[in-house]
Amino acid sequence: MSLIGPRPERPAFCVEFEKRIHGWHYRTMVTPGLSGLAQVRGGYDLLPKEKVALDLWR
């Protein structure tokens, strides 16, 4: 069994994404063991802005 959650980004990228993408920091608040929609449905070629939109979708 393994824990899953939003795929981590490199710290240098996170700093830049925080400045440019509203809601980016919410991706880091997901508890391990849960998965974000971006990881399940998005694939590897999503832009950071698309990842946030999927993970914050209700």
N, CA, C and O atoms as CSV, one atom per row, in Angstrom:
chain,resi,resn,atom,element,x,y,z
A,1,MET,N,N,0.853,-1.182,0.000
A,1,MET,CA,C,0.000,0.000,0.000
A,1,MET,C,C,0.892,1.236,0.000
A,1,MET,O,O,1.918,1.270,0.679
A,2,SER,N,N,0.502,2.229,-0.750
A,2,SER,CA,C,1.264,3.471,-0.761
A,2,SER,C,C,0.318,4.647,-0.558
A,2,SER,O,O,-0.874,4.569,-0.856
A,3,LEU,N,N,0.870,5.723,-0.052
A,3,LEU,CA,C,0.083,6.945,0.130
A,3,LEU,C,C,0.135,7.754,-1.151
A,3,LEU,O,O,1.154,7.794,-1.840
A,4,ILE,N,N,-0.954,8.383,-1.451
A,4,ILE,CA,C,-1.002,9.227,-2.636
A,4,ILE,C,C,-1.489,10.613,-2.251
A,4,ILE,O,O,-2.065,10.800,-1.179
A,5,GLY,N,N,-1.268,11.549,-3.092
A,5,GLY,CA,C,-1.697,12.922,-2.897
A,5,GLY,C,C,-1.230,13.713,-4.096
A,5,GLY,O,O,-0.709,13.129,-5.045
A,6,PRO,N,N,-1.397,15.015,-4.085
A,6,PRO,CA,C,-0.919,15.796,-5.226
A,6,PRO,C,C,0.568,15.562,-5.444
A,6,PRO,O,O,1.349,15.530,-4.493
A,7,ARG,N,N,0.940,15.403,-6.664
A,7,ARG,CA,C,2.345,15.178,-7.006
A,7,ARG,C,C,3.141,16.422,-6.612
A,7,ARG,O,O,2.792,17.530,-7.017
A,8,PRO,N,N,4.208,16.251,-5.827
A,8,PRO,CA,C,4.969,17.419,-5.376
A,8,PRO,C,C,5.731,18.093,-6.522
A,8,PRO,O,O,6.142,17.447,-7.486
A,9,GLU,N,N,5.899,19.373,-6.390
A,9,GLU,CA,C,6.697,20.147,-7.333
A,9,GLU,C,C,7.997,20.533,-6.645
A,9,GLU,O,O,8.081,20.537,-5.417
A,10,ARG,N,N,8.998,20.853,-7.432
A,10,ARG,CA,C,10.258,21.329,-6.860
A,10,ARG,C,C,10.025,22.680,-6.173
A,10,ARG,O,O,9.260,23.506,-6.670
A,11,PRO,N,N,10.684,22.903,-5.034
A,11,PRO,CA,C,10.456,24.135,-4.269
A,11,PRO,C,C,10.616,25.416,-5.090
A,11,PRO,O,O,9.842,26.356,-4.911
A,12,ALA,N,N,11.584,25.469,-5.968
A,12,ALA,CA,C,11.784,26.685,-6.769
A,12,ALA,C,C,10.561,26.961,-7.653
A,12,ALA,O,O,10.181,28.117,-7.844
A,13,PHE,N,N,9.954,25.915,-8.183
A,13,PHE,CA,C,8.755,26.092,-8.995
A,13,PHE,C,C,7.578,26.544,-8.132
A,13,PHE,O,O,6.785,27.390,-8.546
A,14,CYS,N,N,7.470,25.975,-6.934
A,14,CYS,CA,C,6.359,26.339,-6.051
A,14,CYS,C,C,6.362,27.823,-5.722
A,14,CYS,O,O,5.308,28.459,-5.683
A,15,VAL,N,N,7.540,28.371,-5.488
A,15,VAL,CA,C,7.645,29.799,-5.182
A,15,VAL,C,C,7.099,30.624,-6.349
A,15,VAL,O,O,6.347,31.576,-6.139
A,16,GLU,N,N,7.470,30.265,-7.560
A,16,GLU,CA,C,6.993,30.996,-8.731
A,16,GLU,C,C,5.498,30.791,-8.963
A,16,GLU,O,O,4.783,31.737,-9.294
A,17,PHE,N,N,5.026,29.555,-8.791
A,17,PHE,CA,C,3.607,29.284,-8.991
A,17,PHE,C,C,2.760,30.045,-7.983
A,17,PHE,O,O,1.680,30.526,-8.324
A,18,GLU,N,N,3.238,30.162,-6.736
A,18,GLU,CA,C,2.528,30.926,-5.714
A,18,GLU,C,C,2.311,32.373,-6.147
A,18,GLU,O,O,1.259,32.959,-5.892
A,19,LYS,N,N,3.311,32.934,-6.798
A,19,LYS,CA,C,3.222,34.327,-7.239
A,19,LYS,C,C,2.244,34.496,-8.398
A,19,LYS,O,O,1.604,35.541,-8.518
A,20,ARG,N,N,2.122,33.478,-9.251
A,20,ARG,CA,C,1.394,33.629,-10.510
A,20,ARG,C,C,0.039,32.948,-10.578
A,20,ARG,O,O,-0.795,33.330,-11.399
A,21,ILE,N,N,-0.205,31.940,-9.730
A,21,ILE,CA,C,-1.419,31.135,-9.866
A,21,ILE,C,C,-2.222,31.186,-8.575
A,21,ILE,O,O,-1.798,30.684,-7.534
A,22,HIS,N,N,-3.386,31.802,-8.670
A,22,HIS,CA,C,-4.268,31.903,-7.510
A,22,HIS,C,C,-4.686,30.509,-7.047
A,22,HIS,O,O,-5.152,29.708,-7.857
A,23,GLY,N,N,-4.531,30.211,-5.777
A,23,GLY,CA,C,-4.949,28.947,-5.214
A,23,GLY,C,C,-3.897,27.857,-5.209
A,23,GLY,O,O,-4.167,26.743,-4.758
A,24,TRP,N,N,-2.702,28.154,-5.702
A,24,TRP,CA,C,-1.669,27.109,-5.784
A,24,TRP,C,C,-1.391,26.473,-4.428
A,24,TRP,O,O,-1.222,25.256,-4.347
A,25,HIS,N,N,-1.339,27.263,-3.367
A,25,HIS,CA,C,-0.971,26.731,-2.049
A,25,HIS,C,C,-1.984,25.727,-1.509
A,25,HIS,O,O,-1.644,24.928,-0.637
A,26,TYR,N,N,-3.211,25.749,-2.003
A,26,TYR,CA,C,-4.208,24.787,-1.539
A,26,TYR,C,C,-3.835,23.357,-1.919
A,26,TYR,O,O,-4.250,22.413,-1.246
A,27,ARG,N,N,-3.055,23.183,-2.990
A,27,ARG,CA,C,-2.645,21.833,-3.402
A,27,ARG,C,C,-1.777,21.173,-2.342
A,27,ARG,O,O,-1.759,19.947,-2.233
A,28,THR,N,N,-1.059,21.967,-1.562
A,28,THR,CA,C,-0.171,21.393,-0.548
A,28,THR,C,C,-0.907,21.069,0.751
A,28,THR,O,O,-0.313,20.520,1.679
A,29,MET,N,N,-2.176,21.400,0.822
A,29,MET,CA,C,-2.946,21.170,2.037
A,29,MET,C,C,-3.694,19.831,2.019
A,29,MET,O,O,-4.362,19.488,2.994
A,30,VAL,N,N,-3.590,19.086,0.939
A,30,VAL,CA,C,-4.280,17.807,0.822
A,30,VAL,C,C,-3.585,16.775,1.704
A,30,VAL,O,O,-2.361,16.646,1.672
A,31,THR,N,N,-4.359,16.052,2.476
A,31,THR,CA,C,-3.822,15.028,3.362
A,31,THR,C,C,-3.318,13.831,2.555
A,31,THR,O,O,-4.015,13.370,1.651
A,32,PRO,N,N,-2.127,13.320,2.860
A,32,PRO,CA,C,-1.669,12.107,2.177
A,32,PRO,C,C,-2.694,10.990,2.340
A,32,PRO,O,O,-3.300,10.829,3.399
A,33,GLY,N,N,-2.869,10.239,1.290
A,33,GLY,CA,C,-3.875,9.192,1.295
A,33,GLY,C,C,-5.062,9.576,0.442
A,33,GLY,O,O,-5.853,8.719,0.047
A,34,LEU,N,N,-5.191,10.842,0.159
A,34,LEU,CA,C,-6.225,11.336,-0.736
A,34,LEU,C,C,-5.566,11.728,-2.049
A,34,LEU,O,O,-4.364,11.989,-2.093
A,35,SER,N,N,-6.321,11.765,-3.074
A,35,SER,CA,C,-5.756,12.135,-4.367
A,35,SER,C,C,-6.522,13.312,-4.942
A,35,SER,O,O,-7.743,13.399,-4.813
A,36,GLY,N,N,-5.794,14.211,-5.573
A,36,GLY,CA,C,-6.425,15.319,-6.252
A,36,GLY,C,C,-6.888,14.893,-7.637
A,36,GLY,O,O,-6.338,13.960,-8.221
A,37,LEU,N,N,-7.886,15.569,-8.154
A,37,LEU,CA,C,-8.421,15.251,-9.465
A,37,LEU,C,C,-7.365,15.427,-10.553
A,37,LEU,O,O,-7.389,14.713,-11.556
A,38,ALA,N,N,-6.450,16.359,-10.370
A,38,ALA,CA,C,-5.391,16.562,-11.363
A,38,ALA,C,C,-4.521,15.323,-11.500
A,38,ALA,O,O,-4.093,14.987,-12.604
A,39,GLN,N,N,-4.256,14.646,-10.401
A,39,GLN,CA,C,-3.417,13.452,-10.451
A,39,GLN,C,C,-4.169,12.282,-11.078
A,39,GLN,O,O,-3.579,11.483,-11.805
A,40,VAL,N,N,-5.452,12.177,-10.804
A,40,VAL,CA,C,-6.236,11.050,-11.283
A,40,VAL,C,C,-6.610,11.199,-12.756
A,40,VAL,O,O,-6.520,10.241,-13.524
A,41,ARG,N,N,-7.027,12.395,-13.145
A,41,ARG,CA,C,-7.533,12.590,-14.499
A,41,ARG,C,C,-6.643,13.423,-15.400
A,41,ARG,O,O,-6.847,13.447,-16.614
A,42,GLY,N,N,-5.664,14.103,-14.837
A,42,GLY,CA,C,-4.932,15.080,-15.609
A,42,GLY,C,C,-3.778,14.577,-16.450
A,42,GLY,O,O,-3.551,15.083,-17.549
A,43,GLY,N,N,-3.058,13.610,-15.968
A,43,GLY,CA,C,-1.887,13.168,-16.701
A,43,GLY,C,C,-0.670,14.019,-16.393
A,43,GLY,O,O,-0.705,14.915,-15.549
A,44,TYR,N,N,0.407,13.715,-17.102
A,44,TYR,CA,C,1.687,14.379,-16.822
A,44,TYR,C,C,1.872,15.702,-17.541
A,44,TYR,O,O,2.727,16.496,-17.148
A,45,ASP,N,N,1.103,15.958,-18.574
A,45,ASP,CA,C,1.362,17.134,-19.400
A,45,ASP,C,C,0.502,18.351,-19.046
A,45,ASP,O,O,0.399,19.277,-19.850
A,46,LEU,N,N,-0.108,18.367,-17.878
A,46,LEU,CA,C,-0.912,19.516,-17.469
A,46,LEU,C,C,-0.025,20.701,-17.107
A,46,LEU,O,O,1.065,20.537,-16.561
A,47,LEU,N,N,-0.500,21.860,-17.413
A,47,LEU,CA,C,0.157,23.081,-16.948
A,47,LEU,C,C,-0.198,23.276,-15.478
A,47,LEU,O,O,-1.249,22.812,-15.035
A,48,PRO,N,N,0.658,23.953,-14.714
A,48,PRO,CA,C,0.347,24.177,-13.295
A,48,PRO,C,C,-1.019,24.819,-13.084
A,48,PRO,O,O,-1.733,24.458,-12.149
A,49,LYS,N,N,-1.387,25.759,-13.938
A,49,LYS,CA,C,-2.684,26.423,-13.805
A,49,LYS,C,C,-3.835,25.424,-13.990
A,49,LYS,O,O,-4.871,25.540,-13.334
A,50,GLU,N,N,-3.653,24.451,-14.876
A,50,GLU,CA,C,-4.669,23.425,-15.096
A,50,GLU,C,C,-4.754,22.473,-13.899
A,50,GLU,O,O,-5.838,22.002,-13.558
A,51,LYS,N,N,-3.606,22.189,-13.259
A,51,LYS,CA,C,-3.605,21.333,-12.074
A,51,LYS,C,C,-4.434,21.956,-10.961
A,51,LYS,O,O,-5.235,21.279,-10.318
A,52,VAL,N,N,-4.236,23.254,-10.739
A,52,VAL,CA,C,-4.981,23.948,-9.688
A,52,VAL,C,C,-6.474,23.920,-9.996
A,52,VAL,O,O,-7.286,23.664,-9.107
A,53,ALA,N,N,-6.841,24.182,-11.250
A,53,ALA,CA,C,-8.262,24.204,-11.623
A,53,ALA,C,C,-8.899,22.845,-11.349
A,53,ALA,O,O,-10.017,22.788,-10.835
A,54,LEU,N,N,-8.227,21.767,-11.673
A,54,LEU,CA,C,-8.784,20.432,-11.413
A,54,LEU,C,C,-8.832,20.120,-9.916
A,54,LEU,O,O,-9.834,19.596,-9.429
A,55,ASP,N,N,-7.775,20.430,-9.193
A,55,ASP,CA,C,-7.733,20.098,-7.776
A,55,ASP,C,C,-8.705,20.928,-6.945
A,55,ASP,O,O,-9.128,20.480,-5.880
A,56,LEU,N,N,-9.063,22.104,-7.396
A,56,LEU,CA,C,-9.990,22.950,-6.660
A,56,LEU,C,C,-11.423,22.843,-7.172
A,56,LEU,O,O,-12.319,23.507,-6.650
A,57,TRP,N,N,-11.645,22.017,-8.185
A,57,TRP,CA,C,-12.978,21.833,-8.754
A,57,TRP,C,C,-13.902,21.206,-7.727
A,57,TRP,O,O,-13.507,20.311,-6.980
A,58,ARG,N,N,-15.130,21.683,-7.700
A,58,ARG,CA,C,-16.105,21.131,-6.741
A,58,ARG,C,C,-17.248,20.525,-7.473
A,58,ARG,O,O,-18.175,20.006,-6.850
